[in-house]
Amino acid sequence: MVKIALAEDHAHNDISTLAVGGIGKKSQAQIIARQNGILCGMPVAMIVFKTIDAGIEVRGKFSDGARVSSGDIIMEIKGSASAILRGERTALNFLSHLSGIATLTDAFVNKLRGTSTKLLDTRKTMPLLRDLEKYAVLMGGGNNHRRDLSDMYLLKENHIAAAGGLKNALRATIGHRKRVTSRRRAGAPKIEVEVTGLNEFKIALEFDIDRIMLDNFTPAMVKRVVAYATKNFKSRKKIELEVSGGINLSNIRGYALTGIDYISVGALTHSAKAFDLSLKIK
């Protein structure tokens, strides 16, 4: 990934650095936080500089997941001025993007304090950056939903439409799980289904599944569903409940106070603001 990023930036042919005579000079630089938040991406940033010049010295002052303040020096780099200049933007891009995700995740997690609800990410990630972005969610205190399409069954609106209805989709999926489980080393994948109203929720409860996703439910609707499910689960296996859609920092606590098990937020990865960092050569 780092090599691809450096190739994209033509780091081997930095004409600005060549023009000012950066080749051969030795320099020292610092990466400085310009805001408060959660740091993430330090090992990746270090690899960027080491990939350009194996002899460069890179010292991280904080670890991923650390809470930093504006003005904190988070990394020190010593060595070739050329390597520092050529790697600067790529290293900062990784650091600012991943720290932005971790910082936003931390803000959401703080809204859940005192509840049993867990925060989940989604697959709404940048192509090829999913593992890094989901790692950043973990550093911010969140939890990962499925990594990819093979991890678990998740029947959404279009799957249900393609199957000819909710019941058909669930029957087919349960049958498929029975057929493939014996061939999977990891065991039986979980089944989750998305529902858009109370009637669909009641239908989903009739099936042997693991989780129901409440799509675009209001907090009042979620509270009603949780109460109904709690009563129903007294006589059967508990099915996990997740709510998704329209969740933000202003309303997430209201959803958590309903007693919902999980809240998934796509914005953690697709809308996180870049963390403000700068690199300064001394």
Residue, then its C-alpha position, 0 to 999 in steps of 0.5 A: m500500500v505504501k509503495i503504491a501511494l509513493a508511486e502515485d506521488h512520483a516520490h522518486n522524481d520530486i522535481s521541487t526537491l531536486a531543484v533546491g538541492g535537497i539530495g545529500k543534505k541532512s535534516q531534522a523534522q518534526i510532525i506536530a499535531r494542530q488539534n486535539g484528538i486520537l492519533c492513528g497511523m504512526p507505523v504506516a507513516m514510519i514505513v513511508f519514510k523508511t521505504i524511501d530511505a532505509g537509513i533514515e531515523v524515525r522516532g514516534k513520540f506517541s502510539d496509535g490510540a493515544r490522545v494528543s493535544s494541539g502542539d504535541i510533537i508526535m514524530e521526529i525524523k532525522g536523515s536525508a532532507s530528500a527523503i523527508l521532503r519526498g515522503e512528507r505528503t504521503a506520510l501526512n495523508f495516512l496520518s491525517h486520514l486515519s487519525g481523523i477516523a479515530t478522532l471521530t470514532d472517539a467522539f461517538v463512543n463518548k456519547l455512549r458512555g454509561t450504556s451497553t450499546k456498542l458502536l460499529d463501523t460499516r463497509k463504506t470505506m475507501p477502496l484498498l484502505r478498508d483494513l487501515e480504516k477499520y483499524a482506525v475505528l478500533m483505535g478510536g474505541g469503536n468496533n468492527h462490523r463485518r470486514d467483507l462480503s464473505d464474513m457474514y450474511l447481511l440481507k439488505e433491501n436489494h437482496i430481499a427484492a431479488a429473492g422475492g420477499l423477506k421470507n424467501a430471502l431468509r429461508a434461502t439464506i438459512g438453507h445456504r448456511k446449512r450447506v456451506t458450514s461444514r466446508r468452512r474452517a471458521g464455522a457457521p457465519k452469522i445471519e443478519v437481516e435489514v428490516t424497515g418496519l415493525n411488521e418486517f421485524k416480527i417476520a424476521l423474529e420467526f427465523d433462526i438468525d443472529r441479528i436484525m438491523l433496524d434501518n432508519f428507525t426513529p428512537a421511539m420506534v427502536k424503543r418499541v421494538v426493543a421492548y417487544a423483542t425483550k418480551n419475545f426473547k424470554s421464550r427463545k434464543k436472543i437475537e441481537l439488535e442493530v440500528s443504522g441510518g441517520i445516526n449522528l453525534s446529536n442523536i446517537r445517545g437517544y438511540a443508545l438509551t433505548g437499550i439497542d445492542y449495536i449502532s452502526v455509523g457509516a460516517l466513521t469512515h466515509s465522512a471523517k474530517a482529516f486530522d490537522l497535522s504539519l511537518k516542519i523541517k528545523 
